[in-house]
Amino acid sequence: MTEIIAKVETLQNLLVAIATGGSGEEEVYKSLRTEFLGNNEIKKYLPDFMQTNRTTGQFWQYIKYKFPTYAERRNYIWAEFSNVLDYLEKAKNGIIEESTQKSLDKFNQQYINSEWLKALERKSDD
């Protein structure tokens, strides 16, 4: 989990650099973007602009017209990444989301025994 958090922070810092007049490594951006958009757990917490900005050049065109100052751009990027970082930090510390916990609660001993008995009954037929 620590490695994923570091990668998200790398992406965030790369975008801050681009948004404040610096440059960003295109291949790093594309690689991290692809990795995170391919991860259904993380994808839903990413900023919306990650879906539409496929390159650092597209992100620059997006951010430079959205906010006129570097400070506004930095604050916006930090705020947009707070959801994914909060999620990852909670997961790292063992805090499970409510929806995940409900799914896990279903798998109690009674449920497992019931499913095992069904499997044994079907063993000769399947």
N, C-alpha and C positions, 0 to 999 in steps of 0.2 A: 504494500500500500504506500509506503514511503516513496518508492520509486515513481509511482503514478503521480503522487502529489508534487514531486520534484519536476516531473514533465509538464504538469499543468502550470506550475509557477514559471517554468522556462517559456512556455507559450505566452503566458501573460506578460512577462518581461519583454519578450520579443515584440509583442504588439505595442507595449508602452514605448519602446524604442522607436518603432516605426511612426507612432502617433506624435512623437515629440521631435521629429526631424532627423532621427537616426535611420539606420538601415537595419533590415532583418534578413536573416538567412532564409532564402526562399525554400530550399529543400527541407530545412528543419521545420518550417511552418507547415508545408504540405504533408510531411511525414506525421507530425503530431496531430494535425487536423484530421487526417485519414484514420489514424489510430483511435482518436477519441470519438469521431462520428461513427466508427464501426463498433463501438462498445455501447450497447443499449442502456447499461446502468449509468454511464457517465453522460451520454449524449443528451439526455433530457435535462441535465443541469447546466449545459454549456450555454453561453450567450447565443442569442438568435443569429447574430451576425456571422457566426462561425459556419452556419449553413450556406450562406449566400456569397461569402467572400472566399473564393477558391485560391487566391494568390495574395501575396503581400501588397502588390500594386492595387488590387481591388479593395483591400482593406484601407489603404491610404486614401483612395478616392472616397470611400465611405466616411472615414473619420474626419478628414480635413474639412468637410462641409458641414458635418454634424455639430462640431464644437470649434469655436475660433481660437481658444487658448490651449496651451499645453496642459495647464493645470486641470481644466475641464476634461480634457481627453484622458489624462491619467486617472482621475477620479471615476470617470465613466467605466473605464476598462476594469479597474479594481472592483467596482460595484458589480459589474457584470460577471466577474469570475468568482465572486464571493459564494454564490450558490454551490458551484461545483467543489470549491475548496472546503466549504463547510460540510458538505456531504462526505467527501473523502476523509476528512479529519474525524468525523463521527464514526465512519466505518473502520478507520484505523484504530480507534479507541474502543471498538467492540460494541458500539451503539448501533442497533439494528433498526431500520425504518419500520414504522408501524405495519405497513402492508407486508413486508417480509416477515415480521414477527407473527402475523396472523397465519401466514402460510406455514410457518414452522410449527405453530401451535397445533395445527391439524394432524401432524405426524406424532401423535402420542402413542403410548404402548398399546392401547385398545385398537387404534386404527391400524397399526402395523400388524398386530395379531390377526385382525379381521382380513386384511389383504393377504397375509400369509396363508390363511385357511382357504381363501378363494383360489389362490395359486395352486395349492395342493389338490383341491377338487378338480381343477382344470388340467392338472398334469397329465392325466391319462387321455383326455379328449383333445388337447391342443398339440 
